Structure formats: structure tokens, C-alpha cells
Amino acid sequence: METYQFIEDKNLDRFHKMLSAKTRNGFVIIEHNTKLPYAVLSKAKKEINHPLHLFITCITFGLWSIVWIYLGISLSRKKDILVALDEDGNLFEDKCLSK
């Protein structure tokens, strides 16, 4: 398999380390290309235990509702990201549009 000149072994190692770190954090590799090193990763949305948060909100007289709203906004979306090496061999991560 032929790779391009800008890809050095140390940059490729950093790319694979970042991929393994993302997969440990719950991301799943959807698409992977080794010729032009990039990968598209996805993380499914998480379910929130609403009865528990309602109970904690009642106990704390509504103070916990701030945390509950934050969790509802941040965890209720599917996350897709692109991890790749650019032409200079720099590693970058970018958000992808989700359906």
C-alpha cells in the first residue's frame, strides 16, 4: 500500500494514539482510510435518567435543574467527528454534520 510523502511514522503514531483514545471514550470508527490518514468517528447519544434528576431537583429546591438542563443539552446529541492528518503532517479534529 502506497502512502504519501508528508506522512512520517511519528505523525502516524500520533494519529493512531488519538484514534485509540477516542475509541476508549466511547466513539466508534465509521470510516477509516489509511492511504490518506483520516477517520470518521461517531458517538451515540446517551439516555438521561429523568426521574432521578427530578428527585434531586426537588431535594435541592431547584438548584440541580441547572445541571439537568446542561446534561440534557450536551448528552442528547449524536456526535460525529473527523480525525485526520493534514498536508504538513499536523493532527486535527473537526466536527461533522449529523443527521
N, C-alpha and C positions, 0 to 999 in steps of 0.2 A: 504494500500500500504506500502510495506516494504522499508525502506531506510537504507543505510549503516552507520556504527558507526562514521566514520570520519566527517559526516555532522552534524554540530551544527546549531542551529537556527540562531545565529548571522551571520555565513557564508552563510547560505541560504538566509537570508535577504539581504546581500550584493550582492549576485548573482541576486536576483530579482530586486534590485535597479539598477544594471548595465544593466540588460535587458530592464528595463523601460527607462533608459537614452538613450540607443541605439535606441529604437523604436521612441523616441521623435526626434532623429536626422535623421530619415528617413529610418532606417533599418526595414526589415520585417523578422519575425521569420519563417524560412523554416522548421526546425526540432527542436523538443524540447523533452527532456527526463527528467522526474522528479525523477526517481529512481536513476540514476547516473546523477547528475545535470549538463547538458550541453545543449547548444542551438547553432544552426547554423543560422546565420542571413545574409541577403543579402540586398544590396543597389543598385538600378538600376543606370545606367549611366545617366548623365544629358546632356541635349542638350545645346549647346553654341550658342548664338546669334552672328553669324559670321559677318553679315552686320554692327551691332553696333560696334563690335571690330575693323573692318576695318576702320570705320569712326573715331573712337577715335585714332587709329594708325596714320591715315593721319593728324589729328589735332595736335597730339603731335610729329610729324615728326619722326615716327617710334619707339619712346620710349615705347609706350604701347604694342608693339609687344612682349616684354618680358613677360608681364602679360598674354597676349593672348596665347602664347605658353605654359606657365605654366598651365593655365586653361585647355587648350586642352589636355595636358598630364594627369593631375590629375583627371579631371571630366569625361573623355571619357571612363573610365573603370568601369565594374561592380565589386562591392566589396563584397566578401563573407568572413565572419569571424566566428570563433568558440569561444564561451564564455563558460567556464566550471570551476568547482572546482576540484582540484587535490586531491590526497590521503591524503595530510596534511591539507586539508581544505582551501588552498590558491586559490584565484580567479585569473584566467589568461585568456588572449585573444590571439588568434593566427589567422593568415591569412589562408584561404582555397584556394585551386586552383579553378579558374573559368574557365568555358568553353569558 
